[in-house]
């Protein structure tokens, strides 16, 4: 089975359309989103509509948590709060209801999917965990592979019961070892922070255990203009062109 893993779409409809076109070419069997489908971008409602149209399962991201409970807005920095307030004003009642029903994690096809850190943390970043904690997480993980997002940076962490390895991921194919456990960061479709503007996503083949990192060009300048027109802080438009590699609360 081939599974496409998307993360951090962030209301970027142009990126999502382009990614879905590439996914059709890849002939995947199912698509799963790791959350933060909304926020930052100008088209959160349209992104929610498209996810529903394609019947894409999703977990909660920290931006969805602000929809579930506005008190969670306090976790975000002021610029992200402003962007989220605009997002909240755009979402329809049915979209809000859908978001409120999303789970903290999914386990499908023997794989775990969570936004931040396994087993089910939405707000915590992987880089906040020291090596000892990461090893504990992997030791306790029932599944051999957990896909995460949140940092907007591609990364692969592996554990073979003796050694922990952390590596950046770039476009191409990696062969996963059946004897190792993995935490794999899918990067970001709509707000990459890895230094390049392409929309990133993963394709994993459960039979061959091959992981493909996909990077596709999309018209980010068009998205940037819409961000500014919507009154969302300009910085989120500027980040699109450079794939800003700074990490912030959000």
C-alpha positions in Angstrom: 0.0 0.0 0.0 1.2 3.5 -0.9 0.4 6.2 1.6 0.8 9.9 1.0 1.6 11.9 4.2 0.9 15.6 4.2 1.5 18.1 7.0 1.1 21.8 7.8 -0.9 22.8 4.7 -1.7 26.1 6.6 -4.5 27.4 4.3 -2.3 27.3 1.2 -4.7 26.2 -1.5 -2.3 26.6 -4.4 0.2 24.3 -2.7 -2.4 21.7 -1.9 -3.8 21.7 -5.4 -0.3 21.1 -6.8 0.4 18.4 -4.3 -2.8 16.6 -5.0 -2.0 16.6 -8.7 1.4 15.0 -8.0 -0.3 12.5 -5.7 -2.6 11.4 -8.6 0.6 10.7 -10.6 2.0 8.7 -7.8 -1.1 6.5 -7.7 -1.2 6.3 -3.9 -3.9 4.3 -2.1 -4.7 6.7 0.7 -3.7 10.2 1.9 -3.4 11.3 5.6 -2.8 14.8 7.0 -0.8 15.4 10.1 -2.8 18.6 11.0 -2.3 22.3 10.9 -4.4 22.3 7.7 -5.5 25.9 8.6 -3.8 29.2 9.7 -1.1 31.5 8.2 -2.5 31.1 4.6 -5.5 32.8 3.0 -7.7 29.8 2.1 -8.2 27.8 5.3 -11.9 27.2 4.4 -11.1 26.1 0.9 -8.4 23.8 2.1 -10.9 22.2 4.5 -13.4 21.8 1.6 -10.7 20.1 -0.5 -9.7 17.7 2.2 -13.3 16.7 2.6 -13.7 16.3 -1.1 -10.8 13.9 -1.3 -11.9 12.2 2.0 -8.4 12.8 3.5 -8.2 11.8 7.2 -6.5 14.2 9.5 -5.3 14.5 13.1 -5.4 17.7 15.1 -2.7 20.3 14.8 -2.0 23.1 17.2 -3.8 25.5 14.9 -6.9 23.3 15.0 -6.6 23.3 18.8 -7.2 27.0 18.7 -10.5 26.3 16.9 -11.5 23.7 19.5 -10.8 26.1 22.3 -9.9 29.8 21.8 -8.0 29.7 25.1 -5.3 27.9 23.2 -4.6 31.1 21.3 -2.5 32.2 24.2 0.1 29.5 23.3 0.9 31.3 20.0 3.0 34.4 19.4 1.2 37.7 18.6 1.6 37.4 14.8 0.4 33.9 14.7 -2.5 34.9 17.0 -3.5 37.6 14.5 -3.4 35.2 11.6 -5.5 32.7 13.5 -8.1 35.3 14.4 -8.6 36.0 10.7 -8.7 32.2 10.0 -11.3 31.7 12.7 -13.5 34.4 11.0 -13.3 32.6 7.7 -14.3 29.1 8.8 -17.8 27.9 8.3 -19.9 26.2 11.0 -19.5 22.7 9.4 -15.7 23.2 9.0 -15.4 24.1 12.7 -17.5 21.1 13.6 -15.3 18.9 11.5 -12.2 20.3 13.1 -13.6 19.7 16.6 -14.1 16.0 15.8 -10.5 15.4 14.7 -8.5 12.9 16.8 -5.2 13.6 18.5 -3.6 10.7 16.6 -4.4 8.0 14.1 -3.0 4.5 13.8 -3.6 3.1 10.3 -1.9 0.2 8.4 0.4 -0.3 11.4 1.7 3.3 11.3 1.1 6.1 13.8 0.3 9.7 12.8 0.4 12.6 15.2 1.1 16.3 14.7 3.8 17.0 17.3 5.4 14.2 19.3 4.3 10.6 19.8 2.2 9.1 21.1 -0.3 12.0 20.9 1.2 15.4 21.7 0.0 18.3 19.5 2.0 21.2 20.9 5.5 19.7 21.7 8.2 20.0 19.1 10.7 17.1 18.4 13.6 19.4 18.9 12.5 20.1 22.5 13.2 16.5 23.4 16.7 15.5 24.6 18.1 12.3 23.3 17.2 10.3 26.4 13.5 11.3 26.0 13.5 10.5 22.3 14.8 7.0 23.1 12.1 6.5 25.7 9.5 7.6 23.2 10.7 5.2 20.5 11.1 2.3 23.0 7.5 2.7 24.1 6.1 3.2 20.6 4.0 0.2 19.6 4.3 1.0 15.9 7.6 0.8 14.2 7.0 4.1 12.3 5.4 7.4 13.5 4.9 10.3 11.2 4.9 13.8 12.6 4.9 17.4 11.4 4.8 20.7 13.4 8.4 21.9 12.8 7.9 22.3 9.0 11.3 20.7 8.6 11.9 17.2 7.1 13.7 14.9 9.4 14.2 11.1 10.1 15.0 9.7 13.5 15.8 6.0 13.8 16.5 3.7 16.8 17.8 0.2 16.6 17.8 -0.5 20.4 21.4 0.6 20.6 21.9 3.7 18.6 19.8 6.8 17.9 20.3 8.6 14.6 18.9 11.9 13.5 19.2 13.1 9.9 17.7 15.7 7.6 15.6 14.5 4.7 15.8 15.8 1.2 14.0 14.9 -2.0 14.5 11.3 -3.0 14.0 7.7 -1.8 15.1 6.2 1.5 15.0 2.5 2.3 13.7 1.9 5.9 15.0 -1.0 7.9 12.4 -3.4 9.3 14.6 -3.9 12.5 14.5 -0.2 13.4 11.9 2.2 14.8 11.4 5.6 13.2 10.0 9.0 13.8 9.7 10.8 10.5 8.9 14.5 10.0 6.9 15.1 6.9 7.9 18.8 6.6 5.3 21.2 5.3 3.0 21.5 2.2 2.1 25.1 2.8 4.7 26.9 4.9 8.1 25.1 4.5 10.9 26.2 6.8 13.7 24.1 5.3 15.2 26.8 3.1 13.4 26.0 -0.1 9.9 27.2 -1.2 8.6 23.9 -2.8 5.7 22.1 -1.2 6.9 19.0 0.6 5.2 15.7 1.3 6.0 12.0 1.8 4.9 8.8 0.0 5.5 5.6 2.0 5.2 2.1 0.5 4.3 -0.4 3.2 5.3 -3.4 1.1 8.8 -2.2 0.0 9.3 0.0 3.1 10.5 2.8 0.7 10.0 6.4 1.8 9.9 9.0 -1.0 10.3 12.7 -0.2 8.4 14.8 -2.7 9.1 18.5 -3.4 6.9 20.3 -6.0 6.9 23.8 -7.3 3.7 25.9 -7.0 2.8 29.6 -7.5 3.7 30.8 -4.1 3.7 34.4 -5.2 0.0 34.1 -5.9 -0.6 32.7 -2.4 1.6 35.5 -0.9 -0.6 38.2 -2.6 -3.7 36.6 -1.2 -2.2 36.5 2.3 -1.5 40.2 2.3 -5.0 41.0 0.8 -6.6 39.0 3.6 -4.9 41.2 6.2 -2.8 38.3 7.5 0.7 39.5 8.6 2.9 40.1 5.6 5.7 37.9 7.1 3.8 34.8 6.3 3.8 35.8 2.6 7.5 36.6 2.7 8.3 33.3 4.2 6.8 31.4 1.3 9.4 32.7 -1.2 12.4 31.7 0.9 11.2 28.6 2.8 12.1 30.4 6.0 14.0 28.1 8.4 13.2 29.9 11.6 10.9 28.1 14.1 8.4 30.0 16.1 5.4 29.3 18.4 2.9 28.1 15.8 
